[in-house]
Amino acid sequence: MCANYNSDIDELFWVLGWRKLKYQRFESAAVMMYKSLHGMTPEYLSSRFVFRNDKTSYRLRNTENKLALPQPRTNYLKKSFSYSGARLWNSLFSDLRAATSLHDFKLNISHHSFE
């Protein structure tokens, strides 16, 4: 393929079948979250996350398989994996969060839009 200097980068990525680095990072973080929540990582990592339903006895709407977000007091916590990972997990579709295997999750995560 020959492209000129003014070509649209999104179109070029689509033609080449590439994904932007930002989306690759989101996908990697989502896979790490899946592994953490399903016991495929060490205990020190999986113990960082608590489901909303485990934290309260109330059954609220839209808490199906979602995590409780820690309240950040600094930007340092907002950049940590315990906060950003939980936030990313909560932003996924419910059918993606309910995936039964890592293989199914990886197949379906590539179709998810992180916008």
Backbone torsions as a table, in degrees:
resi	resn	phi	psi	omega
1	MET	NA	135.5	178.6
2	CYS	-115.3	122.2	-178.7
3	ALA	-123.3	149.0	178.5
4	ASN	-88.8	177.6	-174.5
5	TYR	-65.7	-30.2	-176.2
6	ASN	-92.1	12.4	-178.3
7	SER	-66.1	148.9	178.1
8	ASP	-74.2	127.6	-175.8
9	ILE	-66.9	-36.6	179.5
10	ASP	-63.8	-39.3	178.3
11	GLU	-66.3	-41.1	178.6
12	LEU	-63.6	-42.9	177.8
13	PHE	-61.2	-40.4	-179.2
14	TRP	-65.5	-42.6	-179.5
15	VAL	-64.1	-40.4	-178.9
16	LEU	-79.1	-13.8	-178.6
17	GLY	78.3	24.3	-179.5
18	TRP	-98.1	158.0	173.0
19	ARG	-117.1	149.0	179.7
20	LYS	-67.4	154.2	-177.5
21	LEU	-59.3	-35.8	179.3
22	LYS	-58.5	-44.5	-179.8
23	TYR	-71.0	-33.7	176.2
24	GLN	-64.6	-39.0	178.4
25	ARG	-66.9	-42.4	177.2
26	PHE	-61.2	-42.3	179.9
27	GLU	-64.4	-41.7	178.3
28	SER	-64.0	-41.2	178.6
29	ALA	-66.1	-39.2	179.0
30	ALA	-65.8	-39.8	177.5
31	VAL	-65.6	-39.8	177.5
32	MET	-65.1	-36.5	176.4
33	MET	-65.0	-43.6	178.3
34	TYR	-59.1	-45.9	179.9
35	LYS	-63.4	-40.0	-179.2
36	SER	-64.9	-40.0	-176.9
37	LEU	-79.7	-15.0	-178.9
38	HIS	-113.0	21.7	172.4
39	GLY	72.6	26.7	179.9
40	MET	-103.4	9.5	178.2
41	THR	-127.5	167.5	176.9
42	PRO	-60.6	157.7	-176.0
43	GLU	-60.3	-36.2	-177.7
44	TYR	-63.2	-26.0	178.8
45	LEU	-87.8	-43.2	-177.6
46	SER	-72.9	-21.1	179.5
47	SER	-77.3	-8.0	180.0
48	ARG	-74.1	-17.4	-171.2
49	PHE	-114.7	136.6	-179.8
50	VAL	-129.3	132.3	177.2
51	PHE	-73.6	146.8	-179.2
52	ARG	-59.3	-39.6	-178.3
53	ASN	-66.7	-24.4	178.4
54	ASP	-80.4	-17.7	-175.1
55	LYS	-90.6	-22.6	-177.8
56	THR	-136.8	154.0	178.5
57	SER	-88.4	-10.3	178.2
58	TYR	-78.3	140.1	175.4
59	ARG	-100.2	103.0	-176.2
60	LEU	-101.1	162.4	176.2
61	ARG	-67.9	150.4	172.0
62	ASN	59.7	36.4	174.8
63	THR	-114.6	7.2	-178.3
64	GLU	-59.6	110.6	174.5
65	ASN	61.3	31.4	177.5
66	LYS	-106.0	156.7	-176.9
67	LEU	-99.5	151.9	173.8
68	ALA	-78.7	130.3	179.8
69	LEU	-90.3	130.2	173.6
70	PRO	-68.4	148.6	179.6
71	GLN	-83.8	109.4	-177.4
72	PRO	-77.4	133.5	175.7
73	ARG	-102.9	-15.4	-179.3
74	THR	-135.8	164.3	175.4
75	ASN	-69.8	-22.9	178.5
76	TYR	-60.7	-43.5	179.0
77	LEU	-69.7	-34.7	179.5
78	LYS	-62.8	-27.6	-179.4
79	LYS	-90.7	-6.4	-178.9
80	SER	-74.8	158.8	-178.4
81	PHE	-70.2	-30.5	-178.9
82	SER	-65.9	-32.0	177.8
83	TYR	-88.1	-53.4	-175.7
84	SER	-66.4	-34.2	177.7
85	GLY	-67.7	-42.1	178.1
86	ALA	-66.2	-38.7	178.4
87	ARG	-65.2	-42.6	177.5
88	LEU	-63.6	-44.6	-179.4
89	TRP	-59.9	-42.4	-179.7
90	ASN	-68.4	-22.8	-179.5
91	SER	-82.9	-11.2	-179.7
92	LEU	-74.5	154.9	175.6
93	PHE	-62.7	151.3	-176.9
94	SER	-64.2	-34.7	178.5
95	ASP	-69.1	-28.5	175.9
96	LEU	-71.6	-42.3	178.5
97	ARG	-66.1	-24.8	-177.8
98	ALA	-93.9	13.9	-179.8
99	ALA	-58.6	141.2	-174.9
100	THR	-89.0	-20.0	179.5
101	SER	-140.6	159.6	179.1
102	LEU	-64.0	-36.8	178.7
103	HIS	-61.3	-47.2	178.3
104	ASP	-62.9	-40.0	-179.9
105	PHE	-62.8	-44.7	-179.7
106	LYS	-65.2	-36.8	177.9
107	LEU	-65.9	-41.7	-175.1
108	ASN	-81.2	-25.8	-177.2
109	ILE	-68.6	-27.6	-179.0
110	SER	-69.4	-19.3	179.2
111	HIS	-92.6	-7.6	-177.4
112	HIS	-78.2	138.4	177.7
113	SER	-94.0	123.2	-178.1
114	PHE	-90.5	9.3	-178.8
115	GLU	-72.1	NA	NA
